[in-house]
Amino acid sequence: MSAVKNKLIKVGIIQMSCSADVNANMEKAVSGIRDAASKGAAIVCLQELFSSLYFCNVENYDNFDLSEPVPGPKTEIFQKLAADLKVVIVASLFEKLDEGLFFNTAAVIDSDGTFLGKYRKNHIPDDPGFYEKFYFTPGDTGYKVFDTAVAKIGVLVCWDQWYPEAARITSMMGADMLIYPTAIGWSVLQTDDVNGEQFEAWQTIQRSHAIANGIHVIAVNRTGIEDKVRFWGGSFIAGPFGQVLYQAPMEKEETAVVGIDLSQKGFYRKHWPFMRDRRIDTYGSITKRYLDNGQK
């Protein structure tokens, strides 16, 4: 199929709060997808682990019961929905591969209902309130680009968004955009100054990926207070020169549909030829963990 059917497309992002009721969360997500599709969205993106509370705030073996195969029951629902609405769906799921083997996985479903595949989150954090290493095996799919009916989309997940290497490699694979399902928030104990600093850093690093690679970036974050974390929302879409084309409210649910022009990828890469001027012969050291003085 052609990489891009139409240069002008609309992207839907669903920023939602979650409860302990998985069925209610699924219903809210499906309703949001329908709403976005009715407004002309060709691609609809859900936040990270949208179908439950963010369970990684504690190390609790019972939470493994939230997992399921991918493809599986939830992807089957989304496949039917995608075919009915003629939209591409990006959904973040807690994948069970086998007993004791779990992944933080993004599933991509094409607008005809085809399950195109999945990306398993590569970078797994472990911080107070974000104990993901307890639950998730590091991804083994490699970086992925999915050739949908609308465009080639690169999908990464949350903590991946801080790593320029992940964005670069995915972009080099031909992505027309980078999509980051996300679950990030503030401790309820933090000051407003610290909160602002963290949000600015989060958005800035992703806008820099857009600039360095000349493509759109879509970050879809959850919102709401869960335990001691205020998920800050603020989902946004950046253009290929880092322009913030849309930003959702902080700490408020929002379904938005935003038009983007994929032809800008060519425009900005021609006028700011970072890809052309890369000195790949000098980058061998990047695969090292750390470099001592004089080491190559």
VEXLUM-382044 format. One record per residue (C-alpha): residue in three letters; x, y, z. Coordinates in steps of 0.1 Angstrom, whole numbers, plus 5000, padded with zeros to 4 digits. Last residue first. Example, Ala and Ser with C-alpha at 12.3 -4.5 7.8 and 13.67 -1.06 7.14 Angstrom:
! VEXLUM-382044
<'ser'; <5137; 4989; 5071>>
<'ala'; <5123; 4955; 5078>>
! end
This chain:
! VEXLUM-382044
<'lys'; <5362; 5052; 5214>>
<'gln'; <5378; 5055; 5248>>
<'gly'; <5401; 5085; 5254>>
<'asn'; <5385; 5094; 5287>>
<'asp'; <5361; 5067; 5298>>
<'leu'; <5329; 5062; 5277>>
<'tyr'; <5297; 5049; 5291>>
<'arg'; <5271; 5023; 5281>>
<'lys'; <5286; 5019; 5246>>
<'thr'; <5263; 5018; 5216>>
<'ile'; <5267; 5056; 5210>>
<'ser'; <5304; 5050; 5204>>
<'gly'; <5299; 5041; 5168>>
<'tyr'; <5285; 5075; 5160>>
<'thr'; <5313; 5091; 5139>>
<'asp'; <5307; 5073; 5106>>
<'ile'; <5270; 5081; 5108>>
<'arg'; <5279; 5118; 5104>>
<'arg'; <5243; 5130; 5100>>
<'asp'; <5241; 5158; 5074>>
<'arg'; <5213; 5145; 5052>>
<'met'; <5190; 5136; 5081>>
<'phe'; <5195; 5171; 5097>>
<'pro'; <5185; 5187; 5064>>
<'trp'; <5166; 5218; 5077>>
<'his'; <5151; 5231; 5045>>
<'lys'; <5146; 5198; 5028>>
<'arg'; <5136; 5179; 5059>>
<'tyr'; <5112; 5207; 5068>>
<'phe'; <5094; 5206; 5035>>
<'gly'; <5093; 5168; 5032>>
<'lys'; <5078; 5162; 5066>>
<'gln'; <5055; 5191; 5060>>
<'ser'; <5037; 5171; 5034>>
<'leu'; <5021; 5152; 5064>>
<'asp'; <4998; 5181; 5071>>
<'ile'; <4980; 5177; 5104>>
<'gly'; <4944; 5182; 5114>>
<'val'; <4935; 5178; 5151>>
<'val'; <4907; 5159; 5167>>
<'ala'; <4903; 5162; 5205>>
<'thr'; <4888; 5141; 5232>>
<'glu'; <4895; 5156; 5266>>
<'glu'; <4894; 5147; 5302>>
<'lys'; <4909; 5173; 5326>>
<'glu'; <4942; 5174; 5346>>
<'met'; <4959; 5198; 5323>>
<'pro'; <4940; 5209; 5292>>
<'ala'; <4949; 5194; 5259>>
<'gln'; <4976; 5209; 5237>>
<'tyr'; <4974; 5214; 5200>>
<'leu'; <4997; 5224; 5171>>
<'val'; <5027; 5228; 5194>>
<'gln'; <5053; 5237; 5168>>
<'gly'; <5084; 5215; 5171>>
<'phe'; <5096; 5219; 5135>>
<'pro'; <5078; 5187; 5124>>
<'gly'; <5046; 5197; 5141>>
<'ala'; <5038; 5188; 5177>>
<'ile'; <5006; 5172; 5190>>
<'phe'; <4998; 5174; 5226>>
<'ser'; <4984; 5156; 5257>>
<'gly'; <4985; 5179; 5287>>
<'gly'; <4971; 5152; 5310>>
<'trp'; <4988; 5157; 5344>>
<'phe'; <4984; 5124; 5360>>
<'arg'; <4982; 5134; 5397>>
<'val'; <4999; 5106; 5415>>
<'lys'; <4994; 5096; 5452>>
<'asp'; <4966; 5071; 5447>>
<'glu'; <4953; 5078; 5412>>
<'ile'; <4943; 5115; 5405>>
<'gly'; <4931; 5121; 5370>>
<'thr'; <4946; 5124; 5335>>
<'arg'; <4962; 5100; 5310>>
<'asn'; <4987; 5112; 5284>>
<'val'; <4986; 5110; 5246>>
<'ala'; <5018; 5123; 5229>>
<'ile'; <5016; 5128; 5191>>
<'val'; <5048; 5138; 5173>>
<'his'; <5049; 5151; 5137>>
<'ile'; <5080; 5146; 5116>>
<'gly'; <5112; 5164; 5108>>
<'asn'; <5135; 5140; 5127>>
<'ala'; <5155; 5165; 5148>>
<'ile'; <5125; 5189; 5151>>
<'ala'; <5099; 5163; 5161>>
<'his'; <5123; 5146; 5185>>
<'ser'; <5130; 5180; 5200>>
<'arg'; <5092; 5185; 5205>>
<'gln'; <5094; 5153; 5225>>
<'ile'; <5122; 5165; 5248>>
<'thr'; <5104; 5198; 5253>>
<'gln'; <5071; 5183; 5263>>
<'trp'; <5085; 5162; 5291>>
<'ala'; <5109; 5189; 5302>>
<'glu'; <5082; 5215; 5304>>
<'phe'; <5059; 5191; 5324>>
<'gln'; <5087; 5184; 5349>>
<'glu'; <5096; 5221; 5354>>
<'gly'; <5060; 5230; 5359>>
<'asn'; <5055; 5203; 5385>>
<'val'; <5086; 5213; 5404>>
<'asp'; <5074; 5249; 5405>>
<'asp'; <5039; 5238; 5415>>
<'thr'; <5053; 5220; 5445>>
<'gln'; <5053; 5182; 5448>>
<'leu'; <5034; 5162; 5475>>
<'val'; <5007; 5150; 5451>>
<'ser'; <5034; 5134; 5431>>
<'trp'; <5031; 5145; 5395>>
<'gly'; <5021; 5126; 5364>>
<'ile'; <5030; 5104; 5335>>
<'ala'; <5010; 5077; 5317>>
<'thr'; <5017; 5078; 5280>>
<'pro'; <5008; 5065; 5245>>
<'tyr'; <5035; 5080; 5223>>
<'ile'; <5029; 5083; 5186>>
<'leu'; <5057; 5092; 5162>>
<'met'; <5047; 5104; 5127>>
<'asp'; <5055; 5098; 5090>>
<'ala'; <5077; 5068; 5100>>
<'gly'; <5102; 5056; 5075>>
<'met'; <5125; 5033; 5094>>
<'met'; <5148; 5063; 5100>>
<'ser'; <5120; 5078; 5121>>
<'thr'; <5119; 5047; 5143>>
<'ile'; <5157; 5048; 5147>>
<'arg'; <5157; 5085; 5156>>
<'ala'; <5128; 5084; 5181>>
<'ala'; <5144; 5054; 5199>>
<'glu'; <5178; 5071; 5200>>
<'pro'; <5164; 5104; 5212>>
<'tyr'; <5153; 5087; 5244>>
<'trp'; <5128; 5105; 5267>>
<'gln'; <5098; 5093; 5248>>
<'asp'; <5106; 5056; 5254>>
<'trp'; <5094; 5062; 5290>>
<'cys'; <5058; 5065; 5275>>
<'val'; <5054; 5040; 5247>>
<'leu'; <5067; 5041; 5211>>
<'val'; <5047; 5038; 5179>>
<'gly'; <5059; 5048; 5144>>
<'ile'; <5032; 5054; 5120>>
<'lys'; <5033; 5050; 5082>>
<'ala'; <5003; 5068; 5068>>
<'val'; <4965; 5065; 5062>>
<'ala'; <4959; 5029; 5051>>
<'thr'; <4985; 5018; 5077>>
<'asp'; <5021; 5009; 5072>>
<'phe'; <5032; 5003; 5108>>
<'val'; <5067; 5013; 5119>>
<'lys'; <5084; 4993; 5147>>
<'tyr'; <5114; 4994; 5170>>
<'gly'; <5126; 4960; 5181>>
<'thr'; <5100; 4935; 5190>>
<'asp'; <5117; 4923; 5222>>
<'gly'; <5104; 4948; 5247>>
<'pro'; <5118; 4948; 5282>>
<'thr'; <5098; 4924; 5304>>
<'phe'; <5071; 4942; 5324>>
<'tyr'; <5056; 4939; 5358>>
<'phe'; <5082; 4945; 5385>>
<'lys'; <5102; 4966; 5361>>
<'glu'; <5072; 4989; 5359>>
<'tyr'; <5074; 5002; 5395>>
<'phe'; <5062; 5038; 5387>>
<'gly'; <5052; 5052; 5421>>
<'pro'; <5088; 5056; 5433>>
<'asp'; <5109; 5050; 5402>>
<'asp'; <5115; 5020; 5380>>
<'pro'; <5112; 5027; 5343>>
<'ile'; <5111; 5002; 5314>>
<'his'; <5126; 5013; 5280>>
<'asn'; <5117; 4990; 5252>>
<'lys'; <5079; 4990; 5252>>
<'arg'; <5065; 4962; 5230>>
<'tyr'; <5052; 4972; 5196>>
<'lys'; <5023; 4953; 5181>>
<'gly'; <5010; 4941; 5148>>
<'leu'; <4988; 4951; 5119>>
<'phe'; <4955; 4937; 5133>>
<'thr'; <4932; 4943; 5103>>
<'gly'; <4900; 4961; 5111>>
<'asp'; <4897; 4979; 5078>>
<'ser'; <4910; 5011; 5093>>
<'asp'; <4942; 4994; 5105>>
<'ile'; <4948; 4982; 5141>>
<'val'; <4980; 4989; 5160>>
<'ala'; <4986; 4973; 5193>>
<'ala'; <5009; 4989; 5219>>
<'thr'; <5024; 4966; 5245>>
<'asn'; <5037; 4968; 5280>>
<'phe'; <5049; 4932; 5283>>
<'phe'; <5044; 4902; 5305>>
<'leu'; <5062; 4868; 5309>>
<'gly'; <5056; 4850; 5342>>
<'glu'; <5030; 4826; 5327>>
<'asp'; <5030; 4832; 5290>>
<'leu'; <5027; 4861; 5265>>
<'lys'; <5005; 4883; 5288>>
<'glu'; <5001; 4918; 5274>>
<'phe'; <4991; 4949; 5293>>
<'leu'; <4976; 4970; 5265>>
<'ser'; <4981; 5004; 5248>>
<'ala'; <4958; 5010; 5218>>
<'val'; <4965; 5027; 5185>>
<'ile'; <4934; 5027; 5163>>
<'val'; <4932; 5034; 5125>>
<'val'; <4897; 5045; 5115>>
<'lys'; <4871; 5032; 5091>>
<'leu'; <4843; 5035; 5117>>
<'asp'; <4829; 4999; 5114>>
<'ala'; <4863; 4984; 5106>>
<'ala'; <4880; 5002; 5135>>
<'leu'; <4853; 4991; 5159>>
<'lys'; <4855; 4955; 5148>>
<'gln'; <4892; 4955; 5152>>
<'phe'; <4889; 4974; 5185>>
<'ile'; <4867; 4947; 5201>>
<'glu'; <4890; 4920; 5189>>
<'thr'; <4920; 4939; 5202>>
<'lys'; <4904; 4939; 5236>>
<'pro'; <4897; 4901; 5237>>
<'gly'; <4931; 4890; 5223>>
<'pro'; <4959; 4900; 5200>>
<'val'; <4977; 4905; 5223>>
<'pro'; <4970; 4880; 5251>>
<'glu'; <4957; 4894; 5284>>
<'ser'; <4969; 4911; 5316>>
<'leu'; <4948; 4925; 5344>>
<'asp'; <4954; 4893; 5365>>
<'phe'; <4990; 4904; 5368>>
<'asn'; <4977; 4930; 5393>>
<'asp'; <4973; 4903; 5419>>
<'tyr'; <5010; 4901; 5422>>
<'asn'; <5012; 4936; 5438>>
<'glu'; <5042; 4958; 5435>>
<'val'; <5026; 4992; 5437>>
<'asn'; <5022; 5024; 5416>>
<'cys'; <5024; 5000; 5386>>
<'phe'; <4986; 4996; 5386>>
<'tyr'; <4978; 5027; 5367>>
<'leu'; <4940; 5022; 5370>>
<'ser'; <4927; 5001; 5342>>
<'ser'; <4918; 5000; 5305>>
<'phe'; <4939; 5030; 5294>>
<'leu'; <4973; 5012; 5299>>
<'glu'; <4991; 5041; 5281>>
<'gln'; <4968; 5066; 5264>>
<'leu'; <4946; 5060; 5234>>
<'cys'; <4953; 5072; 5198>>
<'val'; <4928; 5076; 5170>>
<'ile'; <4938; 5078; 5133>>
<'ala'; <4916; 5090; 5105>>
<'ala'; <4897; 5114; 5127>>
<'gly'; <4867; 5131; 5110>>
<'lys'; <4847; 5145; 5139>>
<'ser'; <4825; 5114; 5140>>
<'ala'; <4857; 5093; 5143>>
<'ala'; <4868; 5112; 5174>>
<'asp'; <4834; 5107; 5190>>
<'arg'; <4834; 5070; 5182>>
<'ile'; <4869; 5066; 5196>>
<'gly'; <4859; 5085; 5227>>
<'ser'; <4829; 5062; 5232>>
<'val'; <4851; 5031; 5227>>
<'ala'; <4876; 5045; 5254>>
<'lys'; <4847; 5052; 5278>>
<'glu'; <4833; 5018; 5273>>
<'met'; <4867; 5002; 5279>>
<'asn'; <4872; 5022; 5311>>
<'ala'; <4837; 5011; 5323>>
<'asn'; <4846; 4975; 5316>>
<'val'; <4879; 4977; 5334>>
<'asp'; <4863; 4991; 5366>>
<'ala'; <4891; 5003; 5388>>
<'ser'; <4888; 5038; 5374>>
<'cys'; <4905; 5057; 5347>>
<'ser'; <4907; 5094; 5336>>
<'met'; <4908; 5102; 5300>>
<'gln'; <4928; 5119; 5272>>
<'ile'; <4916; 5106; 5239>>
<'ile'; <4936; 5118; 5209>>
<'gly'; <4922; 5119; 5174>>
<'val'; <4944; 5126; 5143>>
<'lys'; <4930; 5143; 5112>>
<'ile'; <4947; 5140; 5078>>
<'leu'; <4960; 5162; 5050>>
<'lys'; <4988; 5144; 5030>>
<'asn'; <4963; 5118; 5018>>
<'lys'; <4970; 5082; 5010>>
<'val'; <5005; 5082; 5025>>
<'ala'; <5028; 5051; 5025>>
<'ser'; <5010; 5036; 4996>>
<'met'; <5000; 5000; 5000>>
! end
